[in-house]
Amino acid sequence: MTNKQPPLLGGIMIIAGGTIGAGMLANPISTAGVWFTGSLLILIYTWFCMMSSGLMLLEANLHYPTGASFDTIVKDLLGNGWNVLNGLSLAFVLYILTYAYITSGGGITEEMANQLLSTEQNPVAIGRTAGALVFTFVLAAFVWFSTKAVDRFSTVLIAGMVISFFLSVSGLVASSHGELLFDSAVRSDPHYVSYAFVALPVCLVSFGFHQNVPSLVKYYDRNAGKVAKSVFIGTFLALLIYVLWQLAIQGNLPRAEFAPVIEKGGDIAALLNVLGQYIRTDYIGVALNFFAYMAIASSFLGVTLGLFDYIADLCGFDDSRAGRSKTALVTFLPPLLLSLKFPYGFVIAIGYAGLAATIWAAIVPALLAKASRTKFPQRQYTVFGGNLMVYFVIFFGLLNILSQLAAQFGWLPVFKG
């Protein structure tokens, strides 16, 4: 008798849930230069390459025992050098995303607290620092307490995120304007193509799910077909949601109005404030604020839980209250201090995260697939496209790295609104 495997829907939800997060909030801002048509092309290109790299990781993973980690596979196929680089890039991504979520979560906390505490006679302004501190300490308490506490609270946040997303996006999509989405003047911008390169690393972060592939191999008892279908359908579902999000934002907010948002580093609170000037229905603005806040909070919990466990293992901190407190300080204090020093760096931080994520989510999986084909001639599963697809994904990774570096060094013009 064979054990009955879990349904395909479970794997799809694991991939979609691991992919969709606060990173998507930066997409309309980063693609404002190329606008709606250009953003669709960038998102489809990024989705295809990241989905393919996930399947390449699956191909390599199947040559190792069930439960083998990224660390085990990279060390065996690519050596200690690549393994160290892969580990450092992963840690950097987790830290920089934590900073990004504190900056935006703190901004929305400040706005919401000011609205709740203010009256016409007595306006209240708690300040950005207080917002960041409240956001960080409340959510960090769940991570410090236990993984179970994070699990329970994340479930509540994700449920609220789904409800508020459809409440807000359905209204925004219905009110979107075609003349805004397909503005012919956008493509006459002399820097149109350059803006596309700058947007690539930010969009890449929105398709990070690769840490879930080894888990799915175990979940489906090494059934490559089910894992591959979960990766394809789950990431495609994320792509559709991102397209709806682009349609909702860029269909209601004129391209020129992104200037104050970009000036504040893509701050989500600033985006919601500007968008509020163009939304007539109050409940859409409220639902959009709740969606953004819950997306950032749930992503913060997921990222920091992984970083917390990584730090505890790396530093040898035990699971006692004192040990967990030490881990919490190392996990949360550096990005919190960075956020207090640079409170408007959401899109910039997401871009840097994309730069590092390119290594472990694009280049390394492609190299693993190529190395595994040499080491293991007999294969249970092979990604479509052969070695040509491997080089295609590596080129995508290198293009992301070069684009991010070129933008930072001023070699590419950046859209300012």
C-alpha positions in Angstrom: 0.0 0.0 0.0 1.2 3.5 -0.8 0.6 6.5 1.4 -1.8 9.0 0.0 -0.1 12.2 -1.0 -1.4 15.6 0.0 -3.5 17.4 -2.6 -2.0 19.7 -5.2 -3.8 22.7 -3.8 -1.7 22.6 -0.6 1.6 22.9 -2.5 0.2 25.7 -4.6 -0.8 27.6 -1.5 2.6 27.1 0.1 4.3 28.5 -3.0 1.8 31.4 -3.5 1.9 32.2 0.2 5.7 32.2 0.3 5.8 34.4 -2.8 3.2 37.1 -2.2 4.2 39.6 0.4 5.1 43.2 1.1 7.7 43.2 -1.7 4.8 43.6 -4.2 4.0 47.0 -2.6 7.2 48.4 -4.2 6.4 47.2 -7.7 4.2 50.1 -8.9 6.7 52.6 -7.6 9.8 50.9 -9.1 8.0 50.5 -12.5 6.6 54.0 -12.6 9.2 55.0 -15.2 8.1 52.3 -17.7 4.4 52.4 -16.5 1.8 49.8 -17.0 2.7 48.1 -20.3 6.4 48.1 -19.4 5.7 46.8 -15.9 3.7 43.8 -17.4 6.7 42.8 -19.6 9.1 43.1 -16.6 6.9 41.1 -14.3 6.3 38.3 -16.9 10.0 38.1 -17.7 10.9 38.0 -13.9 8.2 35.4 -13.2 9.4 33.1 -16.0 13.0 33.2 -14.9 12.3 32.8 -11.2 9.9 30.0 -11.8 12.4 28.3 -14.0 15.2 28.7 -11.4 12.9 27.2 -8.8 12.4 24.1 -11.0 16.2 23.9 -11.5 16.6 23.8 -7.7 14.0 21.0 -7.7 16.0 19.1 -10.3 19.2 19.3 -8.2 17.4 18.6 -4.9 16.0 15.2 -6.2 19.5 13.8 -6.3 19.9 14.1 -2.5 18.1 12.6 0.5 14.7 13.9 1.4 15.1 16.9 3.7 18.5 18.0 2.3 18.9 21.7 2.7 20.1 24.4 0.4 23.4 24.3 2.4 24.0 20.6 1.7 23.3 20.7 -2.0 25.3 23.9 -2.7 28.3 22.6 -0.7 28.4 19.2 -2.5 27.8 20.5 -6.1 29.5 23.9 -6.0 31.9 23.8 -3.1 32.5 25.7 0.1 33.2 29.1 -1.7 29.8 29.2 -3.3 28.2 27.9 -0.1 29.6 30.8 1.9 28.6 33.3 -0.7 25.1 31.8 -0.8 24.8 31.9 3.0 26.0 35.5 3.2 23.6 36.6 0.5 20.7 34.9 2.3 21.6 36.6 5.6 21.9 40.0 3.9 18.5 39.6 2.2 16.9 38.8 5.6 18.5 41.8 7.3 17.8 44.3 4.5 14.1 43.2 4.2 13.7 43.6 8.0 14.9 47.1 7.6 12.6 47.8 4.7 9.6 46.5 6.5 10.4 48.5 9.7 10.7 51.7 7.6 7.3 51.2 5.9 5.5 49.6 8.8 6.7 52.4 11.1 5.4 55.0 8.6 1.9 53.4 8.4 1.9 52.9 12.2 2.6 56.7 12.6 -0.2 57.6 10.2 -2.8 55.3 11.8 -1.9 56.3 15.3 -2.1 60.0 14.4 -5.5 59.5 12.9 -6.8 57.5 15.8 -5.5 59.8 18.6 -6.2 63.1 16.9 -9.2 65.3 17.3 -10.1 68.6 15.6 -9.2 70.5 18.8 -6.1 68.4 19.7 -4.1 67.1 16.7 -1.5 64.4 17.7 1.7 63.6 15.9 3.6 60.7 17.4 6.5 61.0 15.0 8.2 58.5 12.7 10.6 57.2 15.4 7.7 56.3 17.7 5.9 54.5 14.8 9.0 52.4 14.0 9.5 51.5 17.7 5.9 50.5 18.2 5.8 48.4 15.0 9.1 46.6 15.8 8.5 45.9 19.5 5.0 44.6 19.1 5.8 42.2 16.3 9.3 41.3 17.7 7.5 40.1 20.9 5.7 37.4 18.9 9.0 36.2 17.3 10.7 36.2 20.7 7.9 34.3 22.4 7.7 31.3 20.0 7.3 30.0 16.5 3.7 29.0 17.4 2.9 32.5 18.4 4.1 33.7 15.0 2.1 31.0 13.2 -1.1 32.0 15.0 -0.7 35.7 14.4 0.4 35.3 10.8 -2.7 33.3 10.1 -4.8 36.2 11.3 -2.8 38.7 9.3 -3.0 36.7 6.1 -6.7 36.2 6.4 -7.1 40.0 6.9 -4.7 40.7 4.1 -6.7 38.5 1.6 -10.0 40.2 2.6 -8.7 43.7 2.5 -6.8 43.1 -0.7 -10.0 42.1 -2.6 -12.0 44.9 -1.0 -9.5 47.5 -2.0 -8.3 46.2 -5.4 -11.8 45.4 -6.7 -12.8 48.9 -6.1 -9.5 50.4 -7.5 -9.6 48.2 -10.6 -13.2 49.3 -11.2 -12.2 52.9 -10.9 -9.0 52.7 -13.0 -8.7 54.8 -16.1 -7.4 53.5 -19.5 -5.9 56.9 -20.4 -3.7 56.6 -17.4 -2.7 53.0 -17.9 -1.8 53.4 -21.6 -0.4 56.9 -21.7 1.4 57.2 -25.0 3.6 59.9 -23.7 5.3 57.5 -21.4 7.0 55.5 -24.1 8.3 58.7 -25.7 10.5 59.3 -22.6 14.1 59.0 -23.8 15.1 57.0 -20.7 12.2 54.4 -21.0 14.4 51.4 -21.5 16.9 52.5 -18.8 14.0 52.7 -16.3 13.2 49.1 -17.1 16.6 47.9 -16.0 16.4 49.8 -12.7 13.0 48.1 -11.9 14.3 44.6 -12.4 15.9 43.9 -9.0 12.9 45.3 -7.1 10.5 43.0 -9.0 12.7 40.0 -8.5 12.1 40.2 -4.7 8.4 39.7 -5.3 9.1 36.2 -6.7 11.2 34.7 -3.9 9.9 31.2 -3.0 12.9 29.0 -3.4 13.4 28.2 0.3 10.1 26.3 0.0 11.2 23.9 -2.7 13.1 21.4 -0.5 10.1 21.5 1.9 7.7 20.5 -1.0 10.0 17.7 -2.1 9.5 16.2 1.4 5.8 17.2 1.5 5.1 15.3 -1.7 7.5 12.4 -1.0 9.7 13.3 -3.9 6.9 13.4 -6.5 8.6 15.8 -9.0 5.5 16.3 -11.0 3.4 17.6 -8.1 6.2 19.9 -6.9 6.7 21.3 -10.4 3.0 22.0 -10.8 2.9 23.6 -7.4 5.8 25.9 -8.4 4.3 26.8 -11.8 0.7 27.4 -10.6 1.6 29.1 -7.3 4.0 31.6 -8.9 1.5 32.2 -11.8 -1.1 33.0 -9.2 1.3 35.5 -7.7 1.9 37.0 -11.1 -1.9 37.5 -11.6 -2.2 39.2 -8.3 0.8 41.5 -9.0 -0.8 42.5 -12.4 -4.1 43.4 -10.6 -2.0 45.5 -8.1 -0.3 47.3 -10.9 -3.7 47.9 -12.6 -5.2 49.2 -9.3 -2.4 51.7 -8.5 -1.2 52.9 -11.9 -4.8 53.1 -13.2 -5.7 55.6 -10.5 -2.6 57.6 -9.8 -1.0 59.7 -12.6 2.6 58.9 -13.4 3.7 62.4 -12.5 2.2 62.1 -9.0 4.7 59.4 -8.1 7.3 62.2 -7.5 6.6 62.8 -3.8 6.5 59.0 -3.2 9.8 58.5 -4.9 11.3 61.4 -3.1 10.6 59.6 0.2 12.3 56.4 -1.1 9.1 54.7 -2.1 7.5 55.0 1.4 4.2 53.1 1.4 2.6 55.6 3.7 3.4 58.4 1.3 2.0 56.3 -1.6 -1.3 55.7 0.3 -1.5 59.4 1.2 -1.1 60.5 -2.5 -3.4 57.8 -3.7 -6.0 58.9 -1.2 -6.4 62.2 -3.1 -7.7 60.3 -6.2 -9.9 57.7 -4.4 -13.4 58.9 -3.8 -14.8 55.9 -1.9 -13.5 56.1 1.7 -13.7 52.3 2.4 -11.2 51.6 -0.5 -8.6 53.8 1.2 -9.2 52.2 4.6 -9.1 48.7 3.1 -5.9 49.6 1.2 -4.2 50.9 4.3 -5.1 47.7 6.2 -3.9 45.5 3.3 -0.6 47.3 3.1 -0.1 47.1 6.9 -1.0 43.4 7.1 1.2 42.5 4.1 4.1 44.3 5.7 3.5 42.8 9.2 3.1 39.2 7.9 6.2 39.5 5.7 8.1 41.0 8.7 7.1 38.0 10.8 8.1 35.5 8.2 11.4 37.1 7.4 12.5 37.8 11.0 11.5 34.3 12.2 13.9 32.9 9.6 16.6 35.4 10.6 16.0 34.8 14.3 16.6 31.0 13.9 19.6 31.7 11.7 21.2 34.0 14.3 20.5 31.6 17.1 22.2 28.7 15.2 25.1 30.9 14.0 25.8 32.4 17.5 25.0 29.3 19.5 22.3 31.0 21.6 20.1 28.6 23.5 16.3 28.6 23.7 16.0 30.0 27.2 14.5 33.4 27.8 18.0 34.9 28.2 19.2 33.1 25.0 16.1 34.2 23.0 16.6 37.8 24.3 20.2 37.8 23.0 19.0 36.4 19.6 16.3 39.1 19.5 18.8 41.9 20.1 21.1 40.7 17.3 18.1 40.1 15.0 16.1 43.3 15.5 18.5 46.0 16.8 20.7 46.6 13.7 17.8 47.0 11.2 15.8 49.1 13.7 18.7 51.5 14.2 19.2 51.7 10.5 15.5 52.5 10.1 15.7 55.3 12.6 18.7 56.8 10.8 17.3 56.4 7.3 13.5 56.3 7.6 12.7 56.6 3.9 14.5 53.7 2.2 11.8 51.1 1.3 12.3 50.7 -2.4 16.1 51.2 -2.2 16.3 48.5 0.4 14.1 46.2 -1.7 16.4 46.8 -4.6 19.5 45.8 -2.5 17.6 42.7 -1.4 17.0 41.9 -5.0 20.7 42.2 -5.7 21.6 39.6 -3.1 18.6 37.4 -3.7 19.7 37.2 -7.3 22.6 35.0 -6.2 20.7 32.4 -4.2 17.4 32.5 -6.1 18.6 32.7 -9.7 22.3 32.2 -10.3 23.0 29.4 -7.8 19.9 27.3 -8.8 21.0 27.5 -12.4 24.6 26.5 -11.5 23.2 23.6 -9.4 21.2 22.2 -12.2 24.2 22.4 -14.6 26.5 20.7 -12.0 24.0 18.0 -11.1 23.6 17.0 -14.8 27.3 16.5 -15.0 27.5 14.6 -11.7 24.3 12.6 -12.0 23.7 11.4 -15.6 20.5 9.5 -14.6 17.8 12.0 -13.6 14.3 11.7 -12.3 13.3 15.2 -13.5 14.9 17.6 -15.9 13.8 21.2 -16.4 12.6 22.2 -19.8 15.0 24.0 -22.2 18.2 22.1 -21.5 21.4 24.0 -20.9 20.1 26.9 -23.0 17.6 27.6 -20.2 20.3 27.4 -17.6 22.3 30.1 -19.4 19.1 32.1 -19.9 18.5 32.2 -16.1 22.1 33.0 -15.4 21.9 35.9 -17.8 18.8 37.1 -16.0 20.7 37.0 -12.7 23.7 38.9 -14.1 21.4 41.5 -15.7 19.8 42.1 -12.3 23.2 42.6 -10.6 24.5 44.9 -13.3 21.3 46.9 -13.4 21.3 47.4 -9.6 25.0 48.4 -9.6 24.6 50.7 -12.6 21.7 52.5 -10.9 23.6 53.0 -7.6 26.7 54.3 -9.4 24.6 56.7 -11.5 25.3 55.0 -14.8 21.5 54.6 -15.5 19.0 57.4 -15.1 16.4 56.8 -12.4 12.8 58.0 -12.7 12.0 60.8 -10.3 8.5 61.6 -11.3 
